[in-house]
Amino acid sequence: MCIKINSKIASDGMVIQRGSSIEFCGSVALSPHKTAVSNNQLIENVNNIKLSFQGREIVTQVEANGSWQLVFDKPEVGGPWDIVIEFQQSIVQNQSRQNSFDDQHNKQIIRDVLVGDVFLMSGQSNMEMDINSVYHTFAGIIDSVDNKFIRQFKVPTSYDFNAPQEDVYGGRWLSAVGADKKTFGAIGFFMALKLFEREQVPIGLVQTAVPGCPIESFLNVENVREFMDPELPEICYSHELIRESQRADEAEFVSAYKRLLAGDTALDGRRVWQKCSIPIHLTSGIENSSGVIWFRREVNLPENISENELSNAVLRLGLIIDADDTYINGQHIGRSTFQFVPRRYEIPAGVLRPGRNLIESRVIYGNGICRWWELQPYELQLASGNIDLIGEWEMSYGYKQKAFPERMVFEYLPYGVYNAMLAPLMRYGFSGLLWYQGESNTREPARYLEKFQTLIAQIRDESGQPELPVYYVQIADYMVQKPEEAAGWKSIQEQQAQAEAVIPHSTMIVSSDVGDLTDLHPQDKKTLGERIAQKIISRQKPV
């Protein structure tokens, strides 16, 4: 374990892994090393670093290249404390030493530091999924949490294809207090609550998960070579070319999106409606296209319904491929731009009324599929009860054009995420790895178990923790969009089931009983987090 002073993770609010010792390291800019003779006495400038932490002071000499390191033995668990680092110039004269400090320029303070258990969280969207995404499922529990001893450092999605980086591109430590806790990864949050309740030890969560990433994104380039040709397009090796490509892709997409909306608006007043049934799965006639399909449904409310009943209503429209704008009585009440976001729209006061109400949803699809997913809630929620919206609706095909242009997603390419998000953190020191990934490898599941073994060996080797515990979640059952993908899904599940037997110190967390057949991102992250916590508690040894 090595805490790099001046790295982004070594910052205010940090949580350091408890254990027998902590190594601190860093570097300083040095002026030329000088010696002089005065009155026949040798005078020499010596550069030192003094680190103060938990009431102790340790001094070490700075190397000629400006680097330094020191070991802090047996840190006390808990906190908070400050870490004070001072650059010290010593004058050695006739074997005696005089120290001088310049507090204005040579002192650095890292405030509010805790020592406890730190967990590296990685994988794809189900590990990255934050508390905001599950808030309405667990609002009571989440609102009751106000814990400054549970903290998260979220590394922003980033990638680099040139070399492993020395530091991450951003991030800061936040406590599970107030609005900040809603940014926590949900699995890590609920795991930490359970662990803290049992152990009363500070918990640090380092979030490095990236939605949609295959496992190859987390492997280093040498390990990628075991499974594929790691050579990438030249554009990947230039940050400026990547930015130019992204700007061009975004401009092309926005232009196509605007054309689609303009073309559909031109059809206003000439729409042809036909009966349909929600949920619905449409592919025929819209293959290889992007387009608009309107859906509508009338709801009649009692003439004597109270204003209070109408003022706290919620419309739930399950999951829709891909995006929607939804209206009630002509007033816009909600928008979602991503197919995996559960539609839950709070209806402003005054929108609903006694008698006839018209719900309209403009759905924009981009990949030749328009789908209102099965087994999801479609309902109008009122204080007195819910009105079921499953069943008969009307639909109208709107404007259609060629499919939206494909955009390169650089984080999905091999080893880029490793270089930028994992490599800089490998010596930080962790109590365990939490891993939830596999969905993006279901299209090409071959050798997934080997890749997973390689990843774990890589992390253990580079972290200097050969027995680092691994807690990984098996991907849940899921009704895939295309039948031919079902076999790949099953294959990943089977390989994950085998991994526990062939990877020492690894534990699989079953998710099939808390999954959702038509939601790739099941809401119940609480059960999964608590299962991980229970596995950790059962194997944890006193330190």
Order of alpha helices (4+ residues) and beta strands (2+ residues): beta-beta-beta-beta-beta-beta-beta-beta-beta-alpha-beta-alpha-alpha-alpha-beta-beta-alpha-beta-alpha-alpha-beta-beta-beta-alpha-beta-beta-beta-beta-beta-beta-beta-beta-beta-beta-beta-alpha-beta-alpha-beta-alpha
